[in-house]
Amino acid sequence: MMDYRTLETLRRAHPAWRLLAADHAPLIASFLHQCFIRPNIRTWPRRELAARLEDHLDHVRQQLGDDAFPKPAADYLDGWASDDRAWLRKYYPANTDEPHYDLTPATEKAIDWLVGLGRRPFVGTESRLLIVFELLRQLTEGTEVDPEARIAELEKRRAQIEAEIRHVRQGRLALMDATQVKDRFLQMASMARGILADFRQVEENFRELDRAVRARIASWEGGKGALLEEVFGRRDAIADSDQGRSFRAFWDLLMSEARLEELSSLLHAVFALGPVQELAPDRRLLRIHYDWLEAGEVTQRTVARLSEQLRRYLDDRAWLENRRIMHLIREVEQHALAIRDRSPGGALRANEQNEQKALKNQLSSSSRSDALMEIDEPAPDVDLAMDRPLFSPPFQPRLTAQLPVEGGGDVPADALFEHVCVDKGRLAARIRRALQTRRQISLAELVETHPLEHGLAELVVYLCLAAEDPRALFDDARTQTLAWTDETGRRRRATLPLVIFNRPARAAAAPGTTPP
């Protein structure tokens, strides 16, 4: 709604509006556009971003004077990432103590709006009109339930295609002029860059969901089963929403090998056109689909990291609940020890010889003053057996004791403290990144690009990954020689069969479909 109260709230609370109204908005927008949006870099370490900002400030001081912007660059970055501004997101990645910075979706929207204020030398309208017609045609055909109507539309389209084929065979080619080529190329570039901004917004939506779930857990007073049902129900609702389904369909289409190859060939063919070269296009658009893959992978890793943090958060809640239960049990035990000498049975044996009337008065007064037990509810809660988790038997290893046949000397234990830990997931990610730009890669080429850091242990992990991958190939007829330098500085060599990693084959999209 564009009423007064809504706009007044946005003016005071929305980060994009606060950025546009800031005193140093030209400095902030120009620097963030130069570091994040223009090179399409999603995150910067604090040290590198502060150095770049210091260079940017020196350039601005040469124009405005040495007194302009006197604070250090790190202070400006912390101020831009504070809660009252929220132009940057400051966070700590896994396994590092250095903060990193990323743009917020609101800041990206504000900078894109500022970019759109500039005078454009060419404003195309024909391509957008054709997109409108194509979308309307897809909507009408995709919702048509009458088979005859669909067949009639397909026959009409076939007649048009056959007529175009006859014209081409006769030498009458309908070519686009330079204006039409420029119009469609600029529209394509704008939409391609907009997809990258959508990834950052999707990632922010998942963070908002995670914060809402944490707030719900902190204020939850019911059972743990009901809490888990609500938490995972809300996550499933996000995944099954229109945005979730659209993102999943886009990701599946992007992971198709045939689609990626088709997109690469189309981009190279378009960039070779003369009218497109006159526009001096950004060469990074040739790899825009790989930027999409990287941004989508960051979003997927963010969702996985949020899920892991939520699991640990629930485990902490369970630990606190168990601690509270143990505290209540100890209170009951202490109370039982305190009244064990004043039980009703002991009082009865001590007064067996008294008169019945005096005994009744004593028991009644004792029940009023020292109650043995109190209950909070008149009826118990029902705890069904199927609500409890299933039992998981612990792992019981089998130990086989073997006595040494000969030799009883002391065995040095230094090797036990010199183990080398090789990150198997890091090596697998390295193989996936290498296969993004090529169909296959040998182990020798991979080691040449990324030298072995842990020697033979890392080489064994590579072989384990190849053995677990059904697409990897071991060629015993050919060999390959790998070399590395060990910890003592000696040059080591290993000769083994040729190992080739292949890119996974993705199912191609159905004929006649178009990407969303």
Number of C-alpha atoms within 10 A of each C-alpha: 6 7 7 9 10 10 13 12 10 14 15 10 13 17 23 23 16 21 22 19 11 13 10 11 14 12 15 21 20 13 16 20 18 15 17 17 18 11 10 17 14 16 15 17 16 17 13 11 19 18 13 16 21 16 13 16 20 16 12 15 15 10 9 11 11 12 8 13 16 9 11 12 19 16 11 15 20 16 14 18 20 14 12 12 17 22 28 24 19 22 14 12 11 8 6 8 9 12 14 19 21 19 22 21 23 20 25 22 15 19 21 16 13 14 13 10 9 8 8 8 6 11 11 16 12 14 18 13 11 12 12 12 12 11 13 12 11 13 11 11 15 10 8 12 10 9 9 10 12 15 11 11 13 13 12 12 12 12 12 11 12 12 11 15 14 11 13 12 9 9 9 11 11 9 8 9 9 13 14 15 17 23 18 17 19 18 17 14 14 10 10 15 16 12 15 21 18 14 19 21 17 17 20 16 14 17 15 12 16 19 14 13 18 16 11 14 20 12 8 12 9 9 8 15 11 10 17 13 10 15 20 12 12 14 16 12 12 16 15 13 12 11 12 15 13 14 17 14 14 14 15 13 20 19 17 17 19 16 17 17 12 11 17 16 12 13 16 13 10 15 18 11 13 12 17 19 13 10 12 9 14 11 9 13 17 18 13 20 18 17 18 18 16 15 22 21 14 16 19 13 13 16 16 12 13 17 14 12 13 18 12 12 15 18 12 12 15 13 12 12 13 12 12 11 12 12 12 12 12 11 12 13 11 11 13 14 10 10 12 11 11 13 14 15 9 11 15 15 9 9 13 10 9 11 9 11 8 11 16 13 11 15 14 11 11 16 12 10 9 12 12 15 8 6 7 6 7 6 7 8 7 6 8 7 8 7 8 9 7 8 6 6 6 6 6 6 6 6 6 6 6 6 6 7 6 6 6 7 6 6 6 7 8 8 7 7 7 8 9 10 9 15 10 14 10 10 16 14 11 13 20 15 12 17 16 14 11 10 13 17 17 16 22 17 14 17 16 13 10 11 16 18 15 15 17 16 14 19 17 12 16 19 15 12 17 20 14 9 13 11 14 20 16 16 13 10 7 10 12 15 12 17 17 19 15 14 10 6 8 9 10 12 12 11 10 13 15 17 22 18 23 20 18 17 12 13 13 13 15 7 6 5 7 9 9 8
